[in-house]
């Protein structure tokens, strides 16, 4: 199933960040900070002018390096310490593209505190805001200048194009002949400060990000459902873990399509089943099991040989996905 071209229908990027309400399950404070937690949603436009952009980049790189260092202590030499996930703020903005968005989890420095914290990142800003965690997402086909000189080879190697496999639906089952449309988002640059990891913060943050993706994807599908550009496919595509074929595509994949006129006929008088799809790439040994527990499935594995990107032992990248059913 190919995704609908969301960029034609996506809302214009906001000029200012949006403060999101805390879900009931989200902790209002995160130890050791006694001050309340804030959830802030940035577009690339608002992030570009944010004084917290340097701190968010540092947070992503710190989390990336800490994971590799922990793996090395266990005898898994994945990537050299000198390799950064983000080489600059410009790279993060470039990866977000014109329609991407970033979720920041932050708190403020406790009254009377003047020293820098060891449980968050606060560099580059004059206020007392401390970045605790972050995650980003963008429409899968959002433009991204992969030829930017600042983009690491690691990111270039695993930049996604068209989906190579479709993860099975996590929503209720439907008739094999049901007509549906889909839109896909990529989740990336997810990070929690090392001192705050393994306390549930990543799970809470991912749930908030997914909820926003589903709302935004459903709105985009609703606005695009009458567009001739929308691709309609079977909801019953069979997909498993997949393997690489000679042309780099996943071998186990099937889909079918129909014209927009057929979709319009099917849609007339009733709601259409649709799917918002979320995909990501991660080191299998580090994070795949964690994402599986949160509903993601493995769609493809890519082996990186010893010596590539300076890796001492090589590693496997896992491409994963999750689908949520909606009606439009």
Secondary structure, DSSP 8 states (H G I E B T S, - for coil): -----GGGTS----SS-EEE---TTS-S--TT--S--EEEEEEHHHHHT-TTHHHHHHHHHHHHHHHHHHHHHTT---S-TT--S-SSHHHHHHHHTTT-EEEEEEEE--TT--S--SSSB-TT-SSSEEEEEEEEEEETT----TT-TTS-HHHHHT---S-S----B-S----TT-EEEEEEEEEEEEEE-GGGTTSSHHHHHHHHHHHHHHHHHHHHHHHHTT-TT--EEETT----S--B-TTSSBSS----EE-HHHHHHHHTTS--EEEEEEEEEEEIIIIIHHHHTTT-EEEEEEEE-TTGGG-SS-EEEEEEEEEEEEE-
